[in-house]
């Protein structure tokens, strides 16, 4: 199949070899991204292989130099590189600048650009559940990189209120202050973990997002989200409990036990990857096939 010249030079080097594409992290072995990205390349009959490379923090500058020199098709970044990479890039999208993190690199008119597709991935996952944050009261647990993307996404989408709860309160308060300045029409603030100060029962949320790391195996011991808080008024309001981690996490198991609506992070992961794929190739990502591949890869773990 012949392709337009522009499409060709975007996807292939001058000698006709496919440009490199993949994900870096430290560690990286756990990454599901190759499983669903390669399905997208195969679907479009492209010869590219989406790879995963383990890159230690000290090696990041050298790796990004290689990305420039070899003219990669694109790169995904995961922990711990999303923030650190910013200072090596030429241009940033509003989303990357606004969250201080890039998960997707690509070339724009010869410049190495950073974008954050976690935001679009998160929003698309919510949309698939028919949830619109517009004028809603929401809660985000965690104040790390993923929480930043979620707060940015919810505020951009017109949420009325975002309470940020975190083990280290100061980080929640700092993130709340920073985002409140950026989004003055949204009430964004750090909330305390003290159950007496827990706003959940008094002011029901329609969405509660767990954006803490997978280390948390007993969320109700860390955060006072008891099953009782998930029932009654909140159940009637169809609160969605969204864990950014994949599979049936302890957080979601607890929410399910209270018969709340739940959503895990796999769709967000696939959708952020779909947005990256579209940015790199200019081709539509086959989302259903990618989701299926991700589910298969996850169940094989
Ligand atoms: P960070 O390391 O930046 O932040 C970790 C957060 O978890 C902090 O708020 C930290 O609190 C909290 N935390 C860690 N351990 C504990 C604990 N034992 N008890 C209470 N709180 C704890 O990580 P990220 O924000 O980058 O990632 C968070 C999660 O989101 C990961 O599981 C990641 O896989 C997932 N993720 C999923 C995506 C998807 O597409 N589905 C996309 C991006 C991320 P403190 O400030 O007190 O240290």
Boltz pocket constraint, residues with backbone or C-beta under 6 A from the ligand:
constraints:
  - pocket:
      binder: B
      contacts: [[A, 79], [A, 118], [A, 121], [A, 141], [A, 142], [A, 143], [A, 144], [A, 145], [A, 146], [A, 147], [A, 166], [A, 167], [A, 168], [A, 171], [A, 210], [A, 211], [A, 212], [A, 213], [A, 214], [A, 215], [A, 216], [A, 222], [A, 243], [A, 244], [A, 245], [A, 265], [A, 266], [A, 268], [A, 269], [A, 270], [A, 272]]
      max_distance: 6.0
